[in-house]
């Protein structure tokens, strides 16, 4: 096979040198110098951001884009408070540590290799956390357990950390298609995994909303716990089956989840009618809880919709 002369010269190939050829998902071939193919993962990508009002967002953005080294620079000397702010900015990012500090610069590095943790393992862990957060938020409501409700809120940070790592890994795979096989996902599946990951993270957010409203209902007398539990159990089952359907590409199971959407909405509407009879404060917070449960059901349908017929 003849290679373009200009390309061969640019990458330093000579007669007799070996190249790596890989077939991509779309059937095209990817040709790389053998040395580049062997060392690609080991190269560290760097980026520089300027310390400012958008520091946290900039650091997160670079992390999600897959940069290994992030240099946070300032035109003047960084104060102790500013350095602490940099460290807080990476507290929700798995694998990122401060490796060097200068008078006007803090150097951050992600010490995890691109696929240190299998992406499907991360997905399963994220889903377990989100489902436990949902179940515990409802248990806290039924048992009037403020400590359990507060623990749900705290666990949201753990879920976010895993979500950010999943996004980072997916973007790394898209930039380096040859990593797809090692990750156990197809390149064209990355978008679906990205959407599913966001859905799982959103379920965690709704569980936090339920827990937060629960804390404000501790002194209120309610008479609708049975229906709340029924709706919660229904959408929890939808969530569980939607995730299983997504991971196993089970079209029939996904269809079952979608068909339950109408029942979930009917239960929510029935609850809202009963909520109108509660005192104003209790009605307000209970309506928010029912809305969150309905949203969890809708999110489960969104996950199920990602499963298409083979």
C-alpha positions in Angstrom: 0.0 0.0 0.0 1.4 3.4 -1.1 1.2 6.2 1.4 1.1 10.0 0.6 4.7 11.1 0.3 4.1 14.5 2.0 2.4 12.9 5.0 5.2 10.3 5.3 7.8 13.0 5.4 5.9 15.1 7.9 5.7 12.2 10.4 9.2 11.1 9.8 8.5 7.7 8.1 11.2 6.0 6.1 11.2 3.0 3.8 10.7 -0.1 5.8 9.1 1.6 8.8 6.0 0.0 10.2 2.6 1.7 10.5 -0.5 0.8 12.5 -3.8 0.4 10.5 -7.1 0.2 12.3 -10.6 -0.1 11.0 -13.1 2.4 12.5 -16.8 1.9 13.1 -17.7 3.6 9.8 -15.5 1.2 7.8 -12.7 3.7 7.1 -9.1 2.9 7.9 -6.9 4.9 10.4 -3.2 4.9 9.6 -0.7 6.0 12.2 3.1 5.7 12.6 3.8 2.7 14.8 5.7 4.8 17.4 2.8 7.3 17.6 0.3 4.5 18.0 2.3 2.9 20.8 2.9 6.2 22.7 -0.3 8.1 22.1 -1.9 7.4 25.4 1.3 8.2 27.3 1.6 11.8 25.9 0.2 14.4 28.3 -1.9 17.2 26.9 -1.6 20.6 28.5 -3.7 23.8 28.7 -3.4 27.1 30.5 -6.3 29.1 32.0 -6.2 32.5 33.6 -7.3 32.9 37.2 -10.5 34.8 37.3 -14.2 34.9 38.1 -14.9 31.8 35.9 -12.1 29.7 37.5 -14.3 26.8 38.6 -16.1 26.6 35.3 -12.9 26.8 33.3 -11.1 24.1 35.3 -14.2 21.8 35.0 -14.4 22.5 31.2 -10.7 21.6 30.7 -11.1 18.4 32.8 -14.1 17.3 30.8 -12.2 18.0 27.5 -9.6 15.4 28.6 -6.6 17.6 29.4 -4.0 15.9 31.6 -2.3 19.1 32.9 -4.1 22.3 33.7 -2.0 25.4 34.5 -3.8 28.0 36.4 -1.9 31.2 35.9 -2.2 34.8 37.2 -0.6 38.1 36.1 0.2 38.8 39.8 1.1 36.7 42.8 -1.6 34.3 43.9 -2.8 34.8 47.5 -3.3 32.0 49.9 -7.1 32.4 49.6 -6.8 32.2 45.8 -4.8 29.0 46.0 -7.4 27.5 48.3 -10.0 28.4 45.7 -8.1 26.5 43.1 -8.0 23.5 45.4 -11.7 23.7 46.0 -12.3 23.8 42.3 -10.8 20.3 41.9 -12.5 18.8 44.9 -15.3 17.3 42.7 -12.9 16.0 40.0 -11.7 12.4 40.4 -7.9 12.0 40.0 -6.9 15.6 39.8 -4.1 16.8 42.2 -1.9 19.9 42.6 1.5 18.8 41.5 3.3 22.2 41.5 2.9 25.7 42.9 4.7 28.8 41.9 4.2 32.5 43.0 1.7 33.1 40.1 0.8 29.6 38.9 -0.8 26.4 40.2 -0.3 23.3 38.1 -3.0 20.6 38.2 -2.7 17.1 36.8 -5.1 14.3 36.3 -3.3 11.2 37.5 -5.8 8.7 36.1 -5.0 7.0 32.8 -7.8 7.5 30.2 -9.4 4.1 30.9 -8.2 3.4 34.4 -11.8 2.5 35.4 -14.0 0.7 32.8 -16.7 3.1 31.7 -19.4 0.5 32.1 -18.3 0.1 35.7 -18.6 3.8 36.3 -22.1 3.7 34.8 -23.2 1.0 37.1 -21.8 2.7 40.1 -23.5 6.0 39.2 -26.8 4.3 38.7 -26.6 2.5 42.0 -25.9 5.8 43.8 -28.8 7.6 42.0 -31.2 4.8 42.8 -30.2 4.6 46.5 -30.5 8.4 46.7 -34.1 8.2 45.4 -35.1 5.3 47.7 -33.5 6.9 50.8 -35.2 10.3 50.1 -38.6 8.6 50.1 -37.7 6.5 53.2 -36.7 9.8 54.9 -40.1 11.3 54.1 -42.0 8.3 55.4 -39.9 7.9 58.5 -39.4 11.6 59.1 -35.7 11.0 59.2 -33.8 14.2 58.8 -30.3 12.7 59.0 -31.2 10.3 56.2 -32.5 13.2 54.1 -29.3 15.2 54.7 -27.2 12.2 53.7 -29.0 12.1 50.3 -28.0 15.7 49.7 -24.4 15.0 50.6 -24.2 12.0 48.2 -25.0 14.2 45.3 -21.3 15.3 45.2 -20.2 11.6 44.8 -22.6 11.2 41.9 -21.4 14.3 40.2 -17.7 13.2 40.5 -18.5 10.0 38.7 -20.6 11.8 36.1 -17.7 14.2 35.3 -15.3 11.3 35.0 -17.7 9.5 32.6 -17.9 12.6 30.4 -14.1 12.9 30.4 -13.7 9.3 29.3 -16.3 9.6 26.6 -14.6 12.7 25.1 -11.2 11.0 25.3 -12.6 8.0 23.4 -14.1 10.3 20.7 -10.7 12.0 20.3 -8.9 8.7 20.2 -11.2 6.2 18.4 -8.8 3.3 18.9 -9.6 3.4 22.6 -13.2 2.4 21.9 -12.4 -1.3 21.8 -10.4 -1.1 25.1 -13.3 0.7 26.7 -15.8 -1.9 25.5 -18.0 0.6 23.7 -18.6 1.4 20.0 -17.7 4.9 18.9 -21.2 5.6 17.7 -22.5 4.6 21.2 -20.7 7.5 22.9 -23.5 10.0 22.4 -26.0 7.6 23.9 -23.8 7.0 26.9 -23.4 10.7 27.3 -27.1 11.2 27.3 -27.7 8.3 29.7 -25.0 9.6 32.1 -26.7 13.0 32.2 -30.1 11.3 32.8 -28.7 9.4 35.8 -27.1 12.5 37.2 -30.5 14.3 36.8 -32.2 11.5 38.8 -29.8 12.2 41.6 -30.7 15.9 41.4 -34.4 15.1 41.8 -33.6 12.8 44.8 -31.9 15.8 46.4 -35.0 17.9 45.7 -37.2 15.3 47.4 -34.8 15.2 50.4 -34.7 19.0 50.7 -38.5 19.2 50.7 -38.7 16.3 53.2 -36.7 18.3 55.7 -39.3 21.1 55.6 -42.1 18.6 56.2 -40.9 17.1 59.4 -43.6 18.8 61.5 -46.4 18.5 59.0 -49.1 15.9 59.3 -49.7 14.0 56.0 -52.3 11.5 54.9 -51.0 10.5 51.5 -47.9 8.5 52.3 -49.4 5.4 50.8 -49.8 7.0 47.4 -46.5 8.7 47.5 -44.8 5.3 48.2 -46.8 3.7 45.3 -45.7 6.4 42.8 -42.1 6.2 44.1 -42.1 2.4 43.7 -43.4 2.6 40.2 -40.9 5.2 38.9 -38.1 3.4 40.8 -38.9 0.2 38.9 -39.0 2.2 35.6 -35.6 3.6 36.4 -34.2 0.2 37.2 -35.5 -1.5 34.1 -34.6 1.4 31.8 -31.0 1.1 32.9 -31.0 -2.7 32.4 -32.5 -2.2 29.0 -29.9 0.3 28.1 -26.9 -1.7 29.2 -28.2 -4.9 27.6 -29.8 -3.2 24.5 -33.1 -5.0 25.5 -35.7 -3.4 23.2 -38.7 -5.3 24.8 -37.8 -4.2 28.3 -37.3 -0.6 27.2 -40.8 -0.7 25.6 -42.3 -1.9 28.9 -40.8 1.1 30.7 -42.2 3.5 28.1 -45.7 2.0 28.4 -45.7 2.7 32.2 -45.3 6.4 31.6 -49.1 7.0 31.4 -49.6 5.1 34.7 -47.0 7.2 36.4 -48.6 10.5 35.2 -52.1 9.3 36.3 -50.8 8.5 39.8 -49.1 11.9 40.0 -52.3 13.6 39.0 -54.3 11.7 41.5 -51.8 12.7 44.2 -52.0 16.3 43.3 -55.8 16.3 43.7 -55.3 15.0 47.3 -52.5 17.4 47.9 -54.9 20.3 47.4 -56.6 19.4 50.7 -53.4 19.7 52.7 -52.4 22.9 54.6 -50.6 25.4 52.3 -47.0 24.7 53.4 -47.4 20.9 53.3 -49.2 21.2 49.9 -46.4 23.3 48.4 -43.6 20.9 49.4 -45.6 17.7 48.7 -46.4 19.0 45.2 -42.6 19.5 44.7 -42.0 16.0 45.8 -44.6 14.5 43.4 -43.2 16.6 40.6 -39.7 15.2 41.2 -41.1 11.7 41.2 -42.9 12.3 37.9 -39.6 13.7 36.4 -37.7 10.6 37.5 -40.3 8.6 35.6 -39.9 10.8 32.5 -36.1 10.6 32.7 -36.4 6.8 32.9 -38.4 6.9 29.7 -35.7 9.0 28.1 -33.1 6.3 28.9 -35.4 3.6 27.5 -35.9 5.7 24.3 -32.1 5.3 23.7 -32.6 1.6 23.1 -33.5 1.0 19.4 -34.7 -2.2 17.7 -31.7 -4.2 16.5 
